[in-house]
Amino acid sequence: MFVVCSVTDTTTRPADCNLCVAEPWLAAQDAHHPPALGPFCCSRCGRRYSVLYTLDRHLRYECGVDKQFECQVCKRRFSRRDVLRTHQKNSGHLPPDPMILDYVSSVQHP
């Protein structure tokens, strides 16, 4: 289900980067260099991962799979539940808590 890539990291090393040599503070941050390439490749799309679990999650929920988690407020769809929860938290689209709804309805209608 997964492929271990034989290609090594091809990112530029700071010592070979003209920008790092000219601006040492950039070399310390390493902000303009792409992240290192991981050894695990998706056999479907070629994305690379440094941890096998994240490749497995990518295959189960993201690559070639319809987005299966939907925000009940705005109807936006997400490929993973944790991304949906982050969206709900950041946008205020949290689903109502059933315990609170039960309490409110029992107080209003004795």
N, C-alpha and C positions, 0 to 999 in steps of 0.2 A: 504494500500500500504506500510505502514511502521509498525514497531514493536517497542514499547517502552520496552527496556530491563530491566529485573528485577535484573540482576547481577550488583552488585556495583563495584566500582573501586577496583581492586585487586593488584595494583602496590605496591611495597615495600615502606614503609615510610622511610624517611632518618634516623630517630632514630633507626630503626630496621636493617639498612643496614650496614654491616661490613665495606664496602668501605667508606661510608660517615663518620663513626665514626673515621676511621683511617686517612682519608684525608678530613678535614673540608672544604677545598676550593672546592672540588667536590660537597659537599652538597649544598654550596651556588649557584653553577651553575646548579645543578640538571640535569647535562648533560647525565648521564648514566642511568637515570630512564625512562622507556617508558612513553609516554604521557597518560594523564588520559583518561579513556574510557567514551565515551559519552552515553547518555541514549537512543539514537535512533539507531535502528539496521536495516540493510537492510534485508528484508525477503528472498532475493535471495542468497546472499553470506555471510551474517553475519557481514559485516564491520559495525563499530560503528561510530556515529557522535554526536557531542555535540550540533549542530544546525540543526534544521529540514530542513532548506533551502538546506544545503549541502547534506543531504540525498536525498532530492528531485532531486537535480542536478545530483547526482550519479545515481539515477534510470533512469533519462531521457537520460543521455548522456554516461554513463560508463558501468553499470552492464548489461551484456548480449546484448549490443547494438554494432553494427559495428562502427568502427571509421569513422566518416562522414566528417571530415575536412582534406583536403589534401594540402600540400605545393606544389605549382605549379612548383617550381624549382627542388626539390629533390624527389618529389613524396612520401615523408613520410606522414603517416596518423596520425591524432590525434582525440581523443574522444571529445575534447572541443575546441571551437574557441579561447578562451583566451590562451590556451596552444599553439595553432598554431601561434598566433600573437607573443608570447614570443619567440618561435623557430625562426620565421622569423626575428625578431629584433636581436636576439643574433647571428644568423648565417649569416646575411646579405642577406637573401632570401626574401627581401621585394618585394611585387608586384609593378610593375610600376604604377606611378600616372597618371591617364588618362588626367588630366588637363595639365600636363607637356608634355605628348605625343602629345596632340592636338596643343599646342603652338609650339613645335619643328617642327612638320610636316607643320604647317602654315608658319613658318619662312623659312624652306628649300624649300618649293614649293609655291611661292606666286601666 
